[in-house]
């Protein structure tokens, strides 16, 4: 434990590390991960990291089927301290002033669904002689048969009563429904050294961290995502960001069918815009307030076609064309807006049309060059 925590990767907070470990798993299709997120808005009690599954995954006896995993991460700078079941009822244990971990759990379960797990991840260990140690299994779940032993005067029974009073519950079944969704996990259950963290990155085919130079691109990337309020990611959106930052180690080469399908979509987009340009701005009709009638049918399709191109290119898409693809999307969006405005923006449309063709030709040339090398 001491070795792992002391070797915590430079530049990472505990929360960043857990996010990237969990986020790397989104590329494993067997895990059924729909999205990963941090600082989630839907659950303020356990909001550090969130994993959503679709379809739901198989859980354990406490939660047979799971739709979401929420994480509350607490990294203590000291590593020798242990915690007890009483600490779960003490707000100071999690650095709070008002609500304890169990009170936050109650709030989270009340606001959420009964197929979510609420994971408390801490760098401290459970005190081996404490009751908590006896009722938490190796996966962090509470042993319900141990906590609800049917006895009122036993040590467990008295502690159960104390917890119910703390949570202002009158029915043990209410406590059971809340506590069965809790998971208590320790830092040593995760791998915190450079070498061990790289195992997760390699599995996702991401660039590993160079421990000799302490190069860690994932920490500043996390900070930029916070700055731009990008905190929820699907597989495709996370891929796009990682591609933009050149963080994939070895991208697989697309086959010839992939190139042909992309070329067909690019050509279709080009033809649509050329057709619209050929009649602009002659298709003005009475009562249109100067807006071309023809484009009400056509221009909304630009983005639809681009989205299909983007879906094709999303993975494996060469990172060297990521910026160009983003610019192409921006041009399509502007063309949609300008063509519906009327003749007053004809010069702007003409300039965009020229830029569109130059960019399109560049992308085609780059893709053609790569295709010929195959």
HUFENKA-V525538 format. One record per backbone hydrogen bond with DSSP energy under -0.5 kcal/mol. NH is the residue of the N-H (numbers start at 1). CO is the residue of the C=O. Records with the same first field share a line. If there is no record, write none. Layout:
BEGIN
NH=CO  CO
END
This chain:
BEGIN
5=1
6=2
7=3
8=5
9=192
12=9
17=13
18=14
19=15
20=16
21=17
22=18
23=19
24=20
25=21  22
26=23
27=24
28=25
29=27
31=28
32=29
34=32  52
35=52
36=233
37=50
38=231
39=47  48
40=47
48=71
49=71
50=37
51=69
52=35
53=67
54=32
57=66
59=64
60=63
66=57
67=115
68=115
69=51
70=117
71=49
72=119
73=71
74=121
76=74
83=125
87=84
88=84  85
89=86
90=87
91=89
93=90
94=91
95=92
96=91
102=88
104=100
105=101
106=102
107=103
108=104
109=105
110=106
111=107
112=108
116=113
117=68
118=181
119=70  117
120=118  183
121=72  119
122=120  185
123=74
125=81
127=83
130=127
133=130
134=130  131
135=131  132
136=132
137=141
140=137
142=182
143=135
144=142
146=143
147=143
148=144
149=147
158=154
159=155
160=156
161=157
162=158
163=159
164=160
165=161
166=162
167=163
168=165
169=164
174=171
175=171
176=172
177=173
178=174
179=175
180=176
181=178
182=179
183=118
184=140
185=120  183
187=122
189=186
190=187
192=190
197=193
198=194
199=195  196
200=196  197
201=197
202=198
203=199
204=200
205=202
206=201
207=247
210=215
211=209
213=210
214=210
215=210
216=214
219=216
220=216
221=217
222=218
223=219
224=220
225=221
226=222
227=223
228=224
229=226
230=225
231=229
233=36
235=34
238=234
239=235
240=236
241=237
242=238
243=239
244=240
245=241
246=243
247=242
249=205
259=255
260=256
261=257
262=258
263=259
264=260
265=261
266=262
267=263
268=264
269=265
270=266
271=267
272=268
273=269
274=270
275=271
276=272
277=273
278=274
279=275  276
280=276
282=279
283=279
284=282
285=291
288=285
291=288
292=339
293=283
294=283
295=292
296=293
297=294
298=294
299=295
301=298
302=299
303=299
304=300
305=301
306=302
307=303
308=304
309=305
310=306
311=307
312=308
313=309
314=310
317=314
321=318
322=319
325=321
326=322
327=323
328=324
329=325
330=326
331=327
332=328
333=329
334=330
335=331
336=332
337=333
338=334
339=335
340=336
341=338
342=338
343=290
345=342
346=343
349=345
350=346
351=347
352=348
353=349
354=350
355=351
356=352
357=353
358=354
359=355
360=356
361=357
362=358
363=359
364=360
365=361
366=362
367=363
368=364
369=365
370=366
371=367
372=368
373=369
374=370  371
END
